Each structure stands twice: as C-alpha cells, then as structure tokens.
Amino acid sequence: MKKIITAILTIFLTANFSFALETKVEKYEIDFPTAYELMFNNNNSIKAILEEINAKKYKKNAAIGEFMPKVGMNATFVHFDKDIQVGGGSIPIMSTTVPIPNLVIQEKNVTTFGFTALWNVFTGGKILALNSAARAELAGSNLKYKSLSGNLTTRLVERYYGLALAQDVAEVRKMVKDSTEEHLNDAKLLEKEGMIPKSERLHAEVAYKQAKKDYDAAIKDISIVEEGVKNLIKDDNVDLTGITIQPLSHLFVYEGKIAGLNEWKKSALENNPEFKQTEVQKKLAQANYRAHVANYMPTVSIFAYDVAAQSHLASQLPRFGVGAGVNFMLFDGFSRYNNLKAADALRKEVKYATFAAKNDVESLVVKNYNELLKYREEYESTDKTIESAQESLRCAMLAFKEGYGTSLAVTDAQTMLAAIKIQRLNALYKYDLKLAEMLANIGESDKILEYIKNSKEEKL
C-alpha cells in the first residue's frame, strides 16, 4: 500500500512540475509529509540500501542451504592408452601347453553419465557459524537502513524547515524595509516642513539602505537553502530549474508532553541503530570465533553415486555406491591456533567498543535533550518581549511624526523588533531540528510526522 501511495505522489509531483514548466508557474507548494514521502521514494541511497538488504536475505537463505545435501549430475569421458585386459600366456595340460586368450575387461574409451550426492553431516560448527553470521549481516543491513532513514529525515527537517525559516526571515526583513521606507518618507516631509534637521533625514536614509541590504541578503539565502530541498526530494528524471519551492508547513512547537531524559536514554540504548550495530559486530565476532574453533574438529560426510547411463563401461564395475568419509587436519603450521587467537582478540575489541558506544549514545541524548528544552524556553520567552518591542516601535514612530522623537529611536526600535522576531524563529527552528535529531537517536525518526501533526505552527 505504501509503495502505491508513494508512486502516486511521485507521478503527481512530476506532473505538476511538468505543468509548471509548460505554463511558466514559478512556485510549487509542498507540505512536509509529501516531501518526506518523495524523499524516501526518490533517494538513491535508500534504493541502494534496500538492494543491500535483498542481497543479505539471499545470502542468509544460501547459508541455510549448507545444512542440506548437495546433489549433482556428472558426465565423464575417459581415454586409457590401451584396453584393460586379463589373461595371456599358457598353462601346461598333460603333455601339451594350452594358450590362455586375452580377455578385455574394460575398453580404453569410457563414457558415463550419473548422479552424485554429498552431505556434510558434521562440520564442528562451521555451518552453524556461517548461518549466525548471515543472520547478523542481515540485521546489520536493516540497522543501516534505519540509520540512513534517521539521517535523511534529520537532513530533510534541516533543509525543509530551514527554507521555511529563510522565507520567514525574509518576510521580517521585508517588513523592516517597508517600515523604514515609510519612516524615510515621513522624515523627508518633516524636513521639508522644517520640523527636523537634515541629519535626521540622513539617518533615516541610512537605516532604509541597511534594511534593503538585509532584505536582499535574505532573498539570496532562500535560493541557497531551496536548492538543498530540491536535491533531497526530486527524482533523477525531473528538472526543477526555474521552479520555486513553497513550504506549506511552518515551523512548529510540539504541544504534547515530552518524555523525561531517562526514557529517552532507555529508548536510545534499546533502539539506536548505531549502537545496535555493536550487537551485530558482537555476533559476527562470535560467529568468526566459532568458525575457527570448528577448524579443530573433523568434517564427516556421507556420499552416494549412481551411474545412470554408460558406454563401454565394464559390467564388473558397480553402478551404485554409498560411503562415508572423515577429514581432519593434523598439522597446519599453527595457522589454526593463530587464527583462533586473532578471532578471540576481535571479540574483546568489540566488547570494549560496545562500552564506548554506550557512553557516546548516552552523552548525545543528554546533550540533545537539554538543548531541546533550552530552545523551547528561548522561544517561549520571546512572547512578552515581542509585545514590548512592538509597543516601543509604535510609540517611537508616533513621537517622531509629532516632532518629539528622533529617527535614531525609531530605527533602534525597528531593529530591536526584527531581531527579537528572528531570534524567536531561530529558536523554533533549532527546536524542530533537535527534536528530529532526538527521534533519530532512538531509532524512531518516522515519528516526526506524528509530532508535527500534534504541534502548533508558528505563522508570522
């Protein structure tokens, strides 16, 4: 079902892009869930890891096949330098010697066709170790997929909401530009009427030029971030040149209760894909060790053969046979011993690496959790500050128009209000990004859609 939905989304987006190019429509509106689906449908890294998972599944099935007997067919042709014969010579009978004729028991050219079966019934644990390693490798590939999914989701949050942030910042810069332009016009009128000196008008002009410069820079920032979003969601066959991405989803703050730090730590140690990889490495190291231990064990096999068809094969030779064999290496120059020691050292290496990874994961969760709370507090603290800054700007502009205030007071109030709004947007953006990173830490990056659904959006 998910594949069908994703395919429909891809076709829909491609069709809309094509329509946009034909009709010269410059904007394409897209919400975060749609961008999320498109990224997972079009990303080549995701496609590559899915094929890796398929390969590891087949490898695991191949390892299971090692428990089964091997049945094959064969055809042979043998040419001897001469026929195999018995007889010849002579024997004395009475007073005469009777010659013994030569008897051909096998012609020199022989052709056979038949079937063989071989079953290794005991390998000392080699096959068990092979299967254990194959299962661990498949688990490792699944964890790589989860890790990649988390990284891509975090990257999409960074770029998509980074684009939303850039557009919001540009909107703030535009409001400042428009406000300073209005202030400049007021200053020109007041100067003309002799109510303010030339220096006040000049200060207003400088403020307007700076506001326009900041606005132009904000517009350029949008183009830079937008290109990153396009690269994440587009299909290789879709050309987005000339298309502007318009995010429909805004920066958000989760309205539900965030779990405590200890719960995040527990979830990370249970599900963090990078940390879980250490368990995979532990299983692989153990399987490798067991395989080297098995080298000290004999290999016991049973076999059978059946000659189904033949040409010139002596009738005295059997057409069917069964047997058993034991193979055991007595001396190999201490190769087995040293390989076993190396495998044991690898097990210890993985054990210590697991301890280090555990500490790293816990430290990362603590860092991200505290930063998440910090950015939320910073965001919430701007509520009253914005209200105060807006009132200060209103009073400064009113006083200037009445001839009691200064241009400096107005521009300072405008700058302060813009800075607080941008600070609020930046805090919210960092909050969203940290939330995505936290979900990736616990291997549940897909839950970002659920968090967004139950969040309040920030709209200018």
N, C-alpha and C positions, 0 to 999 in steps of 0.2 A: 504494500500500500504506500509506504514511504517513497519507494522508487517511482511510483506512478505520479505522486504529488510533486516530487522533485522534477520529474520530466516535464510535467505541465508547466511548472514555474519557469523552467528553462526556455521552453517554447514561447511562453507568454512574454518573458523578458526580451528574448531575441526578436520576436515580432514587434514589440513596442520600440526597441532600438531601431529596427529597420524602418518602422513608420516614422520615427523621429528624424532619421536621416533624410527620408524622402520629402517630408513636409517642413524640414528645417526647424523643428521644435528643439529648443536648446536644453530643456530640463526634463529629467526623468525622476519622478518621485518614487521613493522606495523606503519601506519601513525596515526595522532591524530584523524581525523574523524572516522576512523574504530574503534579505541579504544573507542571513545565516544559512538558509536552505540553498541558495545559489552558490555560496562558497563551498559547501560540502559536496555539491553536485559537480562543480567545475574544477575544483582544486586538483592539480596533478599530483601533489604529494599524497593526498588522500587516496587517489586512484592507485598510486604505486604501492602504498602500504596494504591496501586491500588485496592486491595481487600477491604481495609477500605472504599475507595470511593464507591465501589459497594454496600457495606453494608449500607452506608449512603443514597444512592439512593433508596434502597428498604425501608429504614426507612422513607424517605420523602414520598414515594408512600403510605406507611401504614398510615401516618398521613392524607393524602388526603382522605383515606378510612373512616376516622372518620366522614366526612361530610355525608356519605351515611347511609341509614337504614341497620340494621342488620336483616337478615332473616335466620331462622334456622328451623330445624325439631326436633321433640322430640317424644319419645315413653315412656309411663309410665305404670306401673303396681301398683295398689293399692289393699291392702287387709284390709278390715274392720273386726272388731271382730264378726260382725253379719250383716245380711241383714238389710237394712233400710226399715222400714215398717210404714204404717199408718193404722188406724182402730182399731179394738179390742173393747171390751166392748159390750154394748147393749143399745137399745132405747125402751121405752115403746110405744106400739101401742095398743090403745083400752085397753083391759084388759089383754093384754099379753106383754111379753118382747121379742123383736126380737134381737138376737145377730148380731153384725157387724163383718164380717170376716176381718182378717188381709190382707192388700194389700201391696205386696212387690214393692216398687218404685225404689229400687236400690240394686242389688245383692252385696254381700260382696267382690267379686273378680272382678276388673275392669281393662281392658287393653285399652289404647288409643294410637293412632298414629296421629300426625298432624304437622302443621307448625305454627311458631310464627314470628312476625316482631316487631322490636323496633327501633324507630327513635328519637334520641335526637335533637329536633328542636331548642332548646335554651339552651346554657350552660354558658352564661355570658361571653364568650370569651375564654373558656378553649381550644376549638378545634382550634380556630384561633391562640392562643399562641403556641399550640403544633405544628402546621404547620410552624409557623415562626421559632421556634427553630429547626425543622428538616431541613429547608432550610439553616439556619445559620450553622448547623453542617456539611452539605454537602459542603458549601462554605469553611468552616474551613479545611476540609479534602483536598479539591483541593489546598488550600493555603499551607498545609503541604507538598503536592506533589511538588509544585513549590519551596518551601524552601529546601526540600531534594534534588531536582534536582540541585538547585544552589550550595548547599554544596558539592554534589558529583562531579559536574563539576569543582568546585574550587579545590577539592582534586585531581581530575584527572590531571588538569593543573599542580598542585604542584608536583605530582609524575611523570607524563609522561615527562614534561619538566625538572623536577629535574633529571631524568635519562639522558635526552639529555645533561643537564649541566654537570653531573658527567662524562659522556663519553668525552665531550669536554675538561673538566679539565684534565682528564687522558691523552688526546691527547697532551695538553700543557705540562703536566709533562713528557710525553714520549719524546717530542721534546727537553726539557731541559736535560733529561737524555742522549739522543743521542748526544746533543751538548757538554755536559760536558765530555762525554766519548771520543768524538773526541778531545776535549781540553786536556784531560788527556794523550791521545796518543801523541799529539804534545809536551806536556810537557816532556814526557819520552824521546822522540827523542832529544829535545833541551838539556835536562840534560845530555844525553849520549854524545852529541857533545860539552858539556861544555859551552853552551851559557846561561844557567840559573842555579841557585843554587838548591840544593836538596829541600829547603823549598818551592820553587815554585811548584815543582812536588808534594810534600806532600799536599800543599793547593789544587791542582787540584784533588788529590785523595779524600780528604775530601768532596770537592764540588760534586764529582761524587757519592760518597756514599749517601750523603744527597739527591741528585736528584733521585737516585734509590729508596731510602726510601719513598720519597714523591710520586713517581710513584706507588709503591706497595700499599700505603695507598689509592691512588685514585682508584685503581682497586677494592679494598675492598669496597669502598664507592659505586661503581657501583652495586655490588651484593646486598647491603643493600637496595638501592632505587629501584632496579629492582623488588625485592620481593613485594614491595608495589604496583607497577604497575600490577603485575600478580594477586594479590588479588582483584583488582578492576575490571579487565576485564574478568577473567576466569569464565567458567561455573563450577558448583559443580562437574560435572562428568568428567572434563578434568584435567589430571595430567600434570603440567608444569615442573616437576622436570627434571633438565638437559637441559631445553630449555632456551636460552638466548634471551631476547627481544632487538631488534634493532630498535630504533625510526627512522622513515623516515622523520618525521617533525622536523625541527630545531627551536631553539629559534628565536623569531620574534619580529619585531617592526612595529606597525601599521602605514601605510603611509597616511591614511586619516586624516581628521581633527577631533580632539577630542572635543566633546561638552563642553560648558562652565559649571562652577560649579553650577550656578543657575538651569541650565537644568537638571543636574544630581540630584540636590536636589528635584526638582519638580517631576521627574520620580520616585525617591525613595519613596516620600510621597504618590504617586498615586499607585505604584505597588509593593513596598517592601513587601514580603509575611509575614514577622514577624510583620511589622507594621499593615498590613491589618488584621492580626489576632485580633488586638484590636477592629476592627469594628465588627468582628464576636462575640467577647466576649460581646460587647455592645448590639448586637441584642439578644444574648442569655439571658443577664441580663434583657433586656426589656421584652422578652417573659416570663421569670420567674416571673417578677413583674406583668404582665397582668394575668398570670395564678392564682396568689394569690389574685388579685383583684376579679377575677371571683368567688372565693370561697364565696364572699358576695352576689352572685347572685343565684337565684333559677335555678334548672335544670328542663326544661319542655320536656316531652317525650310523644309520641303517640305510641300506640301499637295495635296489632291485633293478633288474633289466629284463627286457623281453624282446627277442628278435622276431619281429612280425613278418618280415619278408627277407629273402636272401637269394643270392645267385652264386652257385659253385661253393657254398659253404659245406664242409664235411658233415655228414649226418651224425658222426660220432660226437661232435661238439654240442653242448647243451644249448637249447633255445631260450631258456628261462633260468634266472638265478636270483637269490636273495643273499644278503650278507650284512655284516656289521663291521665297523672299524673304530679304532681308538687312536687319536692323535695327541701326543703330548711332547712338548719341548723340554728336553733335559737340560740344555745349557745354551745360553744365547749371549754370552759375554757380559752378563749383568745388565743387559738392556732392560729387562722387565723390572728389575729392582730399582733402577734409577728413574724409570718412567713412573713407577708407583710412588716413589718419594716426591717426585715433581707434582703428581696429582694430589698428594696429601698436602703439600705446601700451598697449592692453589685453593684447596678447601679452607685453609687457615686465612689466606689472603682475603677471600670472600667474606669470611666471618668478621674480620676487622673492618672491612669496607662497609658492611651492614651497620655496624655500630656508628661509624662516621656518618653514614647516610641518615640514620635515625636522628642524630643530633642536628644535622643540616635541615631536615624537614621540620623539626620542632621549632628551630630558630626562625625559619622562614615564615611559619604560620604565626608565631608571636609577633614578628615584625609587621606582617601584612595586616594582622588583626588590629594592632594598636594604631597603625596608620589609617585603617578604615574608620575607626572611631574618631581619630583626630580630624580627618577631612569632613566627617559629618558634623562634628561640633563647630568646625570653622564655617561650614555652610550655614548652619542654623544661627550662628552668632551674627550674621550679616543682616538678619531681618530688620532689627531696630536701627542698625547703622545706616541702611539704605533709606529708611524712612526719615531719619535725621538729616542725611545728606540732601535729600530731595527738598526738604523744608529750607535748608540753608541756601540752596540754589535759588529757590523761589524768592526768598527774602532779598538775596543779593541782587537779583535781576530787577526786582521791584524798586529797590533803593537806587539802583543805577539809573533806571528810567525816570525816577523823580529827581535825580540830580544830587542825591545824598551819598550814593555809593561810588565805588571805584571799579574800573574794568578788571583790576587785579583780583578783587574779591569775587567777581563773577566767574572769571576763568578758573580761579582756585576751587570754587565750589563745583564747577563743571568737571574739572579734573578729578576732584575727590569722589564725586558721584560715579563717574566712569570707572575709576579704579576699584571702588567697592563692588560694583556690578561685575566687573571682570574677575575680581577676587572670588566672588560668590560662584561664578560659572566655573572657574578653575578648580575650586574646592569640590564642586559637584562632579566634575569630570574625573578628578583623581579618585573620588569616592567610587564612581562607577568602575573605573579601571581596577582599583584594589578589590572590589567585590568579584570581578571576573577572575582576577589572579587567585583569590581565596578559593573560589569554586574549582579552579584548575588544580590547586594544591590538594584538594580532597578527591580529585578524580570525578567531579560532577559538574563539569563545565556546561553540559547541556541544560542544567537547571537555570542558567542565566535567563532563558526565555520566561520561566515561571516567575523569577524575581522581577523582571521587567513588567510582566503582566500585573503584578501586585504592588506597583510602585506609583509614586506621584511624579509627574513630569514637570520640569521647570520651563516655563514659557515666558519670554520677555513681553 
